[in-house]
């Protein structure tokens, strides 16, 4: 069942939150705060779907709780990580490319755009929360995948924060813990979370919401996640190239043996 009115109300709520955060960004001259808002957009959408559901069932409550736990943890972590750091370099580059007038342009280039993407990705939440069908095996598979995702995302973030907090690690590459098996455990975890939520939607008949996990995975791999981050890190840390050779980019797997590099002098 596709509840168009509820879906449109969630867009209104998301854009309203984005506009308010945009105003705050003008006062701070820092659009990086949109990163803290990102996950909260999904929680806001879930709450709108829950409030507008005719008869919320067990699945509706379950999905809303899962989204809230994920969204609040991620928003709190990003806010803590970015506190006092100033505007992120990614947004500084966007600002430089769109001056003059970026203060206004950021409303649609940053806040409205991310709001629209979140609105589309939130489709499985609509299908799952508005369903009155009883829980079934697919729901439990979805919850299991969500748990795997939360472990990878939360533990990966914690391990990275602990690594960066040690001054002895300055300039080094984290290749222990979950980071030994994948170069981006947090992004892999995020993808698992959304595929898990999609399974909860499938259990409710919402197979049509498959665009959500596909889009989220694409963004994580090709747009704002792996590709963008690795381009920057490889330029700043040559040791990261060796890490790339022996560690999977996304899906966890056993580390590969270090490949010997033959220099020109050795080849003579």
C-alpha positions, 0 to 999 in steps of 0.5 A: 500500500502506498499512502501518498498523502503520508509520503508527501507530509514526510517531504514537508517535514524533512524540508522544514527541518532542512530549512531550519538547519540552513538558517542555523548554518548561516549564523555559524557559516558552516553547512557541515551541520547538515551531516548531523541532520542527515540521519534525523531526516529518516527518523522524522519521516518514520515518525510522520508515517507512524502518526499518519498510519491508520492502525500501527501494528507491531512492524510499525513500532519495530521499524520506528524504533530501529530507525530511531536507534540508528538515527540518534546514534549516528547524529550524536556521533557526527555532531561529537566528531565535528564539534569545533572543527569548522566547516568540512573540506568537502563543503568548503570546496562546494562553497568556493565553486558556488560563490558569490551567493553560496549562502542562499544557494546552499539552501537548495544545493545542500539542504534541500538536495539531501532532504530529497534524497532522504525522502526517496531512500525512506520509501521502505519505512513507509511500506513497513510502517503502514502495513497491518500484515503480521510479522513473518520470517522475512521481518526477522531476517531484516532485523538480523541484517540491521543488527549486522549493519549496526555492529559494523557501523557503530564499532567501526566508528568507535575504532576509528575515533579511538585510533585518531585520538592517539597522537602516536597514530598521526599519519598512520592507517587504521588496519586493525579490528573491523578495518582489517577486513574492509576499508569502510566498515561503517559504510558497509554497515550503513548499507546493511542497515538499509537492506535490512529495513528493505527486507522489513518492507518486503515482508509487508509487500513493499518490494517496490521500495527497492530503489531505496537500498540500491540508491543508498549503496550507490551513494556510499560506493560512488558519490559521497562515500568510498570514492570521495573519501579514498581520493582524498586519503590516498593523496594525503597518505601514501601508505593507504595505497598498500592498505588498498592492495591488501584490504577489501574496499566494501564487503568484508573479507580476509586480508590479502598478502602484501604484494611485493613491489619491484622497483626499477633499480631491482629490475635491472 
